[in-house]
Amino acid sequence: MSESMITLNDQIVQLVFGLANLKVKVLPFVDYSLPVLDVLFAILIHYSYRSALGVSHQRIGWYQGLLATLVMATGGGCTVSVLRGEPIGILKSNEFWGIHCATYFAMFSNPYAYQVIDFLFSVPAVEHLFKLSDSILRALAMIQVGIEGVNSNPALGSDKIVAKILCGTLAGCGGGLWIDYYM
């Protein structure tokens, strides 16, 4: 066996990181690309929230709904940042705000946008695609925000195993914990 052979694990890692970095041009005449997984994740979060509300979505104020979906999307990473004494990640990304605010606006201001997404989610392959994007982003958050974040924090260091487990767990599921706490 040669040392230059790429293992299945290496191929999967390359595929996952390739998907995580995949961007698509928004418009042909504008030199700007959006991250595909982030857009799919935003659609999933806002669709899930709207579906959970049902017909009572009309009684929820715009800011209350937007705040709830932002907590669902970023609660884990923000909680970890606060625990470690770092600035929260969503303050570092204008792209995040653009994607999530536009998706929220489309989902709640236009009944047809919700109906189209609802129809797409009735196709099992499409629903699995959205769940896959969510899973990839959660796994990356657990590794990058949780484990690597603890390693790179000078106050913690690479020998803090419990901090890695706690921060990784919170980064992967913290938004759900916050939503469950307030329900």
ChimeraX attribute file (.defattr): number of C-alpha atoms within 10 A of each C-alpha:
attribute: neighborCount
match mode: 1-to-1
recipient: residues
	/A:1	4
	/A:2	5
	/A:3	6
	/A:4	6
	/A:5	8
	/A:6	9
	/A:7	10
	/A:8	9
	/A:9	9
	/A:10	11
	/A:11	11
	/A:12	11
	/A:13	12
	/A:14	12
	/A:15	12
	/A:16	17
	/A:17	13
	/A:18	11
	/A:19	16
	/A:20	17
	/A:21	13
	/A:22	14
	/A:23	16
	/A:24	10
	/A:25	13
	/A:26	12
	/A:27	9
	/A:28	8
	/A:29	7
	/A:30	8
	/A:31	8
	/A:32	11
	/A:33	13
	/A:34	15
	/A:35	18
	/A:36	16
	/A:37	21
	/A:38	21
	/A:39	18
	/A:40	18
	/A:41	22
	/A:42	24
	/A:43	22
	/A:44	21
	/A:45	22
	/A:46	27
	/A:47	23
	/A:48	13
	/A:49	19
	/A:50	20
	/A:51	14
	/A:52	11
	/A:53	14
	/A:54	9
	/A:55	9
	/A:56	10
	/A:57	15
	/A:58	12
	/A:59	9
	/A:60	11
	/A:61	10
	/A:62	15
	/A:63	9
	/A:64	10
	/A:65	19
	/A:66	19
	/A:67	12
	/A:68	19
	/A:69	24
	/A:70	21
	/A:71	20
	/A:72	22
	/A:73	22
	/A:74	19
	/A:75	24
	/A:76	28
	/A:77	29
	/A:78	23
	/A:79	20
	/A:80	26
	/A:81	19
	/A:82	12
	/A:83	10
	/A:84	17
	/A:85	11
	/A:86	12
	/A:87	12
	/A:88	17
	/A:89	14
	/A:90	14
	/A:91	10
	/A:92	10
	/A:93	10
	/A:94	9
	/A:95	13
	/A:96	18
	/A:97	14
	/A:98	11
	/A:99	18
	/A:100	22
	/A:101	17
	/A:102	13
	/A:103	21
	/A:104	23
	/A:105	14
	/A:106	16
	/A:107	21
	/A:108	19
	/A:109	13
	/A:110	10
	/A:111	10
	/A:112	12
	/A:113	16
	/A:114	19
	/A:115	13
	/A:116	11
	/A:117	16
	/A:118	15
	/A:119	11
	/A:120	13
	/A:121	17
	/A:122	10
	/A:123	10
	/A:124	9
	/A:125	11
	/A:126	14
	/A:127	15
	/A:128	12
	/A:129	14
	/A:130	19
	/A:131	15
	/A:132	15
	/A:133	20
	/A:134	20
	/A:135	14
	/A:136	17
	/A:137	19
	/A:138	20
	/A:139	17
	/A:140	19
	/A:141	23
	/A:142	25
	/A:143	20
	/A:144	17
	/A:145	27
	/A:146	26
	/A:147	23
	/A:148	17
	/A:149	23
	/A:150	25
	/A:151	19
	/A:152	12
	/A:153	13
	/A:154	9
	/A:155	9
	/A:156	15
	/A:157	15
	/A:158	15
	/A:159	10
	/A:160	12
	/A:161	14
	/A:162	9
	/A:163	20
	/A:164	23
	/A:165	16
	/A:166	14
	/A:167	29
	/A:168	28
	/A:169	22
	/A:170	23
	/A:171	28
	/A:172	23
	/A:173	19
	/A:174	23
	/A:175	23
	/A:176	16
	/A:177	14
	/A:178	16
	/A:179	14
	/A:180	10
	/A:181	8
	/A:182	7
	/A:183	5
